[in-house]
């Protein structure tokens, strides 16, 4: 009888430990997805991914440009850089090949700004890196909110393949990310 109890404990222990690790992973994910800022960006990426179904090759990557201030297209902020990072992460989680431009030497990175790409540069950069599309976007801030516009552009034609607009509440965290660097 004692042998059966030990055997049962040995068989159940891995299941209990696995449940604990799954619960921890779920808790970590829940805390990230429960954050309104992250959740809004992840939803936006999910909308883009849905619109892109059947429009892109599984073989070629996409490039994520830094989301820029609509009033100054060569400027961004922590908010613009973080929105870009979260969109890219979520698209990669969904199975899209996202090219990490920060690791490339041939792309101009404006100090403290990120991977800024103007329309005239998109085709050249995409061609150089064999990218089939570029995710671009802008944000505009008001006193109460930040309006974000993102688009996936086919660089050879400049056609918009997907697009989404959303609003971030301008609470303390968002406000702090908009401050000058």
C-alpha positions as CSV (number, residue, x, y, z in Angstrom):
1,X,0.0,0.0,0.0
2,X,2.9,2.4,0.9
3,X,4.5,1.7,-2.5
4,X,1.3,2.8,-4.3
5,X,1.1,6.0,-2.3
6,X,4.7,6.9,-3.2
7,X,4.1,5.9,-6.9
8,X,1.0,8.1,-7.0
9,X,2.9,11.0,-5.5
10,X,5.7,10.6,-8.0
11,X,3.2,10.6,-10.9
12,X,1.1,13.6,-9.6
13,X,4.1,15.8,-8.6
14,X,5.1,16.7,-12.2
15,X,1.4,17.6,-13.0
16,X,1.2,19.8,-9.9
17,X,4.5,21.6,-10.8
18,X,3.4,22.0,-14.4
19,X,0.1,23.5,-13.3
20,X,2.1,26.0,-11.1
21,X,4.3,27.0,-14.0
22,X,1.4,27.3,-16.4
23,X,-0.5,29.4,-13.8
24,X,2.6,31.7,-13.4
25,X,2.9,32.1,-17.2
26,X,-0.8,32.8,-17.5
27,X,-0.5,35.4,-14.7
28,X,2.4,37.1,-16.4
29,X,0.5,37.2,-19.7
30,X,-2.6,38.4,-18.0
31,X,-0.7,41.3,-16.3
32,X,0.7,42.3,-19.7
33,X,-2.6,42.0,-21.6
34,X,-4.5,43.7,-18.8
35,X,-2.5,46.8,-19.3
36,X,-4.7,49.1,-21.5
37,X,-1.7,50.5,-23.4
38,X,-0.3,47.0,-24.4
39,X,-3.8,45.6,-25.0
40,X,-4.6,48.5,-27.4
41,X,-1.4,47.9,-29.4
42,X,-1.9,44.2,-29.5
43,X,-5.5,44.6,-30.7
44,X,-4.2,46.9,-33.4
45,X,-1.7,44.4,-34.6
46,X,-4.3,41.6,-34.5
47,X,-6.6,43.8,-36.7
48,X,-3.7,44.3,-39.2
49,X,-2.9,40.6,-39.3
50,X,-6.5,39.8,-40.0
51,X,-6.6,42.3,-42.9
52,X,-3.4,40.9,-44.3
53,X,-4.5,37.3,-44.5
54,X,-3.9,36.0,-48.0
55,X,-2.2,39.2,-49.1
56,X,1.4,38.4,-48.1
57,X,3.9,35.7,-48.7
58,X,5.0,33.6,-45.7
59,X,8.5,33.7,-47.0
60,X,9.4,37.4,-47.0
61,X,9.6,39.6,-43.9
62,X,8.0,42.8,-43.0
63,X,9.8,45.9,-41.6
64,X,8.4,47.9,-38.7
65,X,9.1,51.6,-39.0
66,X,9.0,53.8,-35.9
67,X,5.6,55.5,-35.4
68,X,6.1,59.2,-35.7
69,X,4.6,62.5,-34.6
70,X,2.1,63.5,-37.3
71,X,3.1,67.2,-36.8
72,X,6.8,66.5,-37.2
73,X,7.3,63.4,-39.3
74,X,11.0,63.2,-38.5
75,X,10.3,63.1,-34.7
76,X,9.0,60.5,-32.4
77,X,8.9,59.8,-28.7
78,X,9.1,56.9,-26.3
79,X,5.4,56.4,-27.0
80,X,6.1,56.1,-30.8
81,X,9.0,53.7,-30.3
82,X,7.2,51.5,-27.8
83,X,4.0,51.3,-30.0
84,X,6.3,50.2,-32.8
85,X,8.0,47.6,-30.7
86,X,4.7,46.2,-29.4
87,X,3.1,46.0,-32.9
88,X,6.2,44.2,-34.2
89,X,6.2,41.8,-31.3
90,X,2.5,41.0,-31.6
91,X,2.8,40.5,-35.4
92,X,5.7,38.1,-34.8
93,X,3.7,36.3,-32.2
94,X,1.1,35.8,-34.9
95,X,3.6,34.1,-37.2
96,X,4.7,37.0,-39.4
97,X,8.4,37.4,-40.2
98,X,9.4,40.7,-38.7
99,X,12.8,42.0,-39.6
100,X,14.5,43.6,-36.6
101,X,16.0,46.8,-38.1
102,X,18.0,47.8,-35.0
103,X,20.4,45.0,-35.8
104,X,21.1,46.3,-39.3
105,X,24.0,48.6,-40.0
106,X,22.7,49.9,-43.3
107,X,19.6,51.6,-42.0
108,X,19.9,55.2,-40.8
109,X,19.0,55.4,-37.1
110,X,18.5,58.9,-35.8
111,X,19.9,59.0,-32.3
112,X,17.1,58.6,-29.8
113,X,14.5,58.3,-32.4
114,X,14.5,54.8,-33.8
115,X,13.9,53.5,-37.3
116,X,12.4,56.5,-39.0
117,X,11.4,55.9,-42.6
118,X,10.0,58.5,-45.0
119,X,8.0,57.5,-48.0
120,X,11.0,58.0,-50.3
121,X,13.1,55.6,-48.2
122,X,10.6,52.8,-47.9
123,X,11.2,51.3,-51.3
124,X,14.9,51.4,-51.0
125,X,15.0,49.8,-47.5
126,X,12.5,47.2,-48.3
127,X,14.3,46.2,-51.5
128,X,17.7,46.0,-49.7
129,X,16.2,43.7,-47.0
130,X,13.9,41.8,-49.3
131,X,10.9,42.9,-47.3
132,X,7.4,42.6,-48.9
133,X,5.8,45.3,-46.7
134,X,6.5,48.0,-44.2
135,X,4.4,48.9,-41.2
136,X,4.3,52.7,-40.8
137,X,2.3,55.0,-38.6
138,X,1.8,58.3,-36.9
139,X,0.3,59.6,-33.7
140,X,-1.4,62.9,-32.8
141,X,-1.9,64.0,-29.3
142,X,-4.7,66.1,-27.8
143,X,-5.2,67.1,-24.2
144,X,-7.2,63.9,-23.5
145,X,-6.0,61.3,-26.0
146,X,-3.4,60.1,-28.5
147,X,-4.8,59.1,-31.9
148,X,-2.7,56.4,-33.6
149,X,-2.8,55.5,-37.3
150,X,-1.0,52.5,-38.6
151,X,-0.7,51.1,-42.1
152,X,1.0,48.2,-43.9
153,X,2.4,49.5,-47.2
154,X,3.6,47.5,-50.1
155,X,6.8,49.3,-51.0
156,X,6.9,48.5,-54.7
157,X,3.5,50.1,-55.3
158,X,2.9,52.3,-52.2
159,X,-0.5,50.6,-51.9
160,X,-1.9,50.3,-48.4
161,X,-2.6,46.7,-47.7
162,X,-4.0,47.1,-44.2
163,X,-4.7,50.0,-41.9
164,X,-6.1,50.7,-38.5
165,X,-6.8,53.7,-36.3
166,X,-7.2,53.6,-32.5
167,X,-7.1,55.9,-29.5
168,X,-5.0,55.7,-26.4
169,X,-6.2,57.5,-23.3
170,X,-3.7,60.2,-22.3
171,X,-3.3,59.0,-18.7
172,X,-0.1,59.5,-16.7
173,X,1.9,56.7,-18.2
174,X,1.1,57.7,-21.8
175,X,1.7,61.4,-21.0
176,X,5.1,60.6,-19.6
177,X,6.1,58.7,-22.8
178,X,5.3,61.8,-24.9
179,X,7.8,64.0,-23.0
180,X,10.8,65.2,-24.9
181,X,13.9,63.1,-24.8
